[in-house]
Amino acid sequence: MNKPALILINLGTPNSPSYFNVFKYLYEFLMDPRVIDIPLFFRFFLVTLIICPFRSFTSSKIYKKLWDLSGGESPLLKNTKELTLKLNQAQDRYNVFFAMRYQNPSIKLILSEIKKTNPSEIIIFPLFPHYASATSGSVYEDVTKKLSKEWVIPNIRFISQYYNHPAFIGSWVDAAKKYELSEYDLILFSYHGLPISQVNKVHGDMQCDDKDCEYKITPENQFCYKATVYETSKLIAKSLKIPSDKYLVSFQSRLTNNWLEPFSDQVIKELPKKGVKKVLVFSPSFTSDCLETIIEIGYEYKELFINSGGLKLDYVESLNFSDSWVQAIINILKSK
């Protein structure tokens, strides 16, 4: 029997930091109805005439800085490519491929490559530990839509989330080993934000606020992004013996104020006023370093913290293609 195909799928990246390529990336990303969940006419008007024309100017400058810091290429693309290579070298059970949900290499292209191997099974592994309709849900919809047009469809397995898997938690514990945690006044777990309306949709009554999602996982909230990121934070903190009063959870990269709170930039700005002078930031929603970790946390939040009276802000690098993360993916696949 032919080997199963394992396809790692990351969010995506512009092909270059040019205005045109950033515009193309943002347009494809933001026109996804699972990302901006409003009617098509209004989404097209908002994305095409307001967000992309203006945001692409500022974003292209930021991407240029990111490219320069990463040797002239996208770190997200480089890290995902290296992860795929190491996974192929570390095991022989699966043929491992990678694709980006938006831009290149496209899911369509990689599925055509997978087709040539005539796999017994296709395993879809989004590189997003916490389920959200805008990330993992979008990946599943796009892959299955493309596969549905094929004459032969093999078995399909979808890894929807692994936020609490011991191997995933262990990879973050390993990543933190280069830092002396006792040197920091506070540990901040900063996750990519989501619109509150999208978080609410997970719940039967369309309401998340009264479910105690910050405190426990239940059968009802097991796919609630808010609940799962808080659980990841607790598990990492427990493994690293971080007391509950020494860490906070916050959310970054918001588009509007109607997103999950507290907002990371506001938290960071206020911390020095409370006597917190040294902060270490984890961002476990990102398994690959990218603009949101390297630039937003590593530069923008660091500058904000120092200008607000802080002394030191470091961030724990993402899992990228570490040996621990490679083995974690193998272990996750065995258990799912």
C-alpha positions in Angstrom: 0.0 0.0 0.0 1.3 3.5 -0.8 2.2 5.8 2.0 -0.3 8.3 3.4 0.3 11.9 2.5 0.7 14.4 5.3 0.1 18.0 4.3 1.1 20.7 6.7 -0.8 23.9 6.1 0.2 27.3 7.3 -1.7 30.6 6.9 0.4 32.1 4.1 2.6 35.0 3.2 3.0 37.6 0.4 5.3 36.4 -2.4 7.4 39.5 -1.7 7.1 42.7 0.4 6.1 44.8 -2.6 2.8 46.7 -2.5 1.3 44.6 -5.2 2.1 41.3 -3.6 1.0 42.4 -0.2 -2.2 43.6 -1.7 -2.8 40.2 -3.4 -2.1 38.4 -0.1 -4.4 40.6 2.0 -7.1 40.5 -0.6 -7.2 36.7 -0.8 -7.0 36.4 3.0 -9.6 39.0 3.9 -12.1 38.0 1.2 -12.4 34.6 2.8 -15.9 34.6 4.3 -14.6 32.7 7.3 -12.2 35.5 8.1 -14.5 38.5 7.6 -17.9 36.9 8.0 -20.2 39.5 6.5 -22.2 39.4 3.3 -20.2 39.3 0.1 -21.2 42.7 -1.2 -20.1 44.5 2.0 -17.0 42.3 2.4 -15.9 43.1 -1.2 -16.5 46.9 -0.6 -14.6 46.9 2.7 -11.7 44.8 1.5 -11.2 46.2 -2.0 -11.9 49.9 -1.4 -10.9 50.5 2.2 -8.6 47.9 3.9 -6.3 46.7 1.1 -5.5 50.0 -0.7 -4.5 51.7 2.6 -3.2 48.8 4.7 -1.0 47.4 1.9 1.1 50.6 2.0 2.0 50.3 5.7 2.1 46.5 5.6 4.5 46.4 2.7 7.0 48.5 4.7 6.7 46.1 7.7 7.1 43.1 5.5 10.2 44.7 4.0 11.7 45.0 7.5 10.7 41.4 8.2 12.3 40.1 5.0 15.5 42.1 5.8 15.7 40.6 9.3 15.2 37.1 7.8 17.8 37.1 5.1 15.7 38.3 2.3 12.8 35.8 2.5 9.6 35.1 4.4 10.4 33.5 7.7 7.0 31.8 7.7 7.8 30.2 4.4 11.3 29.3 5.4 10.3 27.7 8.7 7.5 25.7 7.2 9.7 24.4 4.4 12.4 23.4 6.9 9.8 21.7 9.1 8.6 19.7 6.2 12.1 18.6 5.3 12.9 17.5 8.8 9.7 15.6 9.1 10.4 13.7 6.0 13.9 12.9 7.3 12.7 11.9 10.8 10.2 9.2 9.7 9.2 7.1 6.8 5.5 6.4 7.4 4.2 9.5 5.6 5.2 11.5 2.6 5.1 15.1 4.0 4.1 18.1 2.0 3.3 21.7 2.9 1.0 24.4 1.5 -0.2 27.8 2.4 -3.9 28.6 2.8 -3.4 31.9 1.0 -0.8 32.5 -1.8 2.0 30.1 -2.4 2.6 27.2 -2.5 -1.1 26.9 -3.0 -3.3 24.0 -1.7 -4.4 23.3 -5.2 -0.8 22.9 -6.4 0.3 20.7 -3.5 -2.8 18.5 -3.9 -1.8 17.9 -7.5 1.7 16.8 -6.3 0.1 14.5 -3.7 -2.1 13.0 -6.4 1.0 11.7 -8.2 1.9 9.6 -5.2 -1.5 7.9 -5.2 -1.7 8.0 -1.4 -3.8 5.6 0.7 -4.8 8.5 2.9 -4.5 12.3 3.1 -3.9 13.8 6.5 -4.6 17.5 6.8 -2.5 19.1 9.6 -3.1 22.8 10.0 -0.3 24.4 11.8 -2.8 26.1 14.1 -3.0 24.4 17.6 -6.3 26.0 18.5 -9.4 25.5 16.3 -10.9 28.6 14.8 -13.3 28.8 11.8 -11.1 31.5 10.3 -8.0 29.2 10.3 -8.5 25.5 10.7 -12.1 25.7 9.5 -11.1 27.6 6.4 -8.3 25.1 5.6 -10.7 22.1 5.9 -13.3 23.8 3.7 -10.7 24.7 1.0 -9.0 21.3 0.9 -12.2 19.3 0.8 -13.7 21.6 -1.8 -10.8 20.9 -4.1 -10.7 17.2 -3.3 -14.4 16.9 -4.0 -13.7 17.6 -7.7 -11.4 14.6 -8.0 -12.6 11.2 -9.3 -10.7 9.3 -6.7 -10.8 10.5 -3.1 -8.7 8.6 -0.6 -9.4 8.5 3.1 -9.1 11.9 4.6 -8.1 12.6 8.2 -8.2 16.1 9.6 -6.3 17.2 12.7 -8.6 20.0 14.0 -6.6 21.0 17.1 -3.9 19.9 19.5 -3.7 22.8 22.0 -3.5 20.5 25.0 -1.5 17.6 23.6 1.5 16.8 26.0 3.9 16.8 23.1 2.8 20.2 21.9 3.0 21.6 25.4 6.4 19.9 25.8 7.7 21.7 22.7 7.0 25.1 24.3 8.6 24.0 27.5 11.7 23.1 25.6 11.6 26.4 23.7 11.6 28.2 27.0 14.7 26.5 28.4 17.0 29.2 27.0 15.4 31.7 29.3 15.8 32.0 33.1 12.1 32.5 34.0 13.0 33.8 37.5 14.5 36.9 36.0 11.2 38.1 34.8 8.5 39.8 36.8 5.7 38.5 34.6 5.0 35.9 31.8 2.6 37.1 29.1 0.8 34.6 26.9 -0.1 36.7 23.8 -2.4 35.0 21.3 -3.7 36.1 17.9 -7.1 37.7 18.5 -10.5 36.9 17.0 -13.7 38.9 16.6 -16.0 38.3 19.6 -18.8 37.5 17.1 -16.8 34.6 15.7 -16.0 33.2 19.2 -19.7 33.5 20.1 -20.7 31.4 17.1 -19.1 28.3 18.6 -21.7 28.2 21.4 -25.3 27.1 21.0 -26.7 30.3 22.4 -24.3 32.4 20.5 -22.8 33.7 23.8 -19.3 33.0 25.2 -19.1 35.5 28.0 -21.1 33.5 30.6 -19.4 30.1 29.9 -16.3 30.5 32.2 -14.1 29.7 29.2 -11.1 31.3 31.0 -11.3 28.6 33.7 -12.2 25.2 32.2 -12.7 23.1 29.2 -16.2 21.5 28.9 -18.0 19.5 26.2 -19.7 22.7 25.1 -16.6 24.9 24.8 -14.0 22.3 23.6 -13.8 24.2 20.2 -14.0 27.7 21.7 -10.8 29.5 20.8 -10.9 31.5 24.0 -11.3 28.4 26.1 -8.5 26.5 24.4 -5.9 29.3 24.5 -6.5 29.8 28.2 -6.1 26.0 28.7 -2.8 26.0 26.7 -1.5 28.8 29.0 -2.4 26.9 32.1 -0.7 23.7 30.9 2.5 25.5 29.9 2.5 27.5 33.1 2.0 24.3 35.1 4.8 22.5 33.3 7.2 25.4 33.9 6.0 25.9 37.5 4.8 29.5 36.8 2.4 30.6 39.6 -1.0 31.7 38.5 -0.3 35.2 39.8 2.8 35.5 37.6 1.2 35.2 34.2 -1.4 36.8 32.1 -3.3 35.9 28.9 -3.9 38.6 26.2 -4.7 38.9 22.5 -2.9 40.7 19.8 -3.2 41.8 16.1 -6.8 43.0 16.4 -8.5 44.8 13.5 -11.2 46.4 15.6 -12.0 46.8 19.3 -14.7 44.2 19.0 -12.2 41.5 19.4 -11.1 39.3 22.3 -9.8 41.2 25.3 -7.5 42.1 27.0 -5.5 43.5 24.1 -1.8 42.7 24.3 -0.6 46.3 23.5 -2.8 47.8 26.2 -1.7 45.3 28.8 2.0 45.8 27.9 1.6 49.6 28.2 0.0 49.4 31.6 2.4 46.8 33.2 5.2 49.2 34.1 2.7 51.4 36.1 2.1 48.3 38.2 5.8 47.7 38.9 6.3 45.1 36.3 9.7 45.9 34.7 10.7 42.6 33.0 8.4 40.6 30.8 8.8 37.3 28.9 6.2 36.8 26.1 5.0 33.4 24.8 2.8 33.3 21.7 1.6 29.7 21.4 -1.0 30.3 18.7 1.9 30.7 16.3 4.0 27.6 15.6 6.2 29.5 13.1 7.8 32.8 13.6 6.2 35.5 11.4 5.3 39.1 11.3 3.2 38.9 14.4 6.0 37.5 16.5 9.2 38.9 15.0 7.9 42.5 14.4 4.8 43.0 16.5 6.1 41.4 19.7 9.8 41.6 19.1 10.0 45.2 18.0 6.7 47.1 18.4 5.7 45.6 21.8 9.2 45.9 23.1 9.4 49.5 22.1 6.0 50.2 23.7 7.0 48.5 26.9 10.3 50.4 27.2 8.7 53.7 26.4 6.1 53.1 29.1 8.8 52.6 31.7 9.7 48.9 31.4 13.2 47.6 31.3 13.2 44.4 29.4 10.8 42.5 27.1 11.8 39.3 25.5 9.7 36.8 23.5 10.1 33.0 23.3 10.8 32.1 19.7 8.1 29.9 18.0 8.5 26.2 17.6 9.6 26.6 13.9 11.4 23.4 12.9 12.9 22.4 16.3 13.6 18.8 16.9 11.1 18.9 19.7 8.3 20.2 17.4 9.1 17.6 14.7 8.8 14.8 17.2 5.7 16.4 18.7 3.9 16.3 15.3 4.8 12.6 14.9 3.4 12.0 18.4 0.2 14.0 17.7 -0.4 12.0 14.6 0.0 8.7 16.5 -2.7 9.8 19.0 -5.3 11.3 16.7 
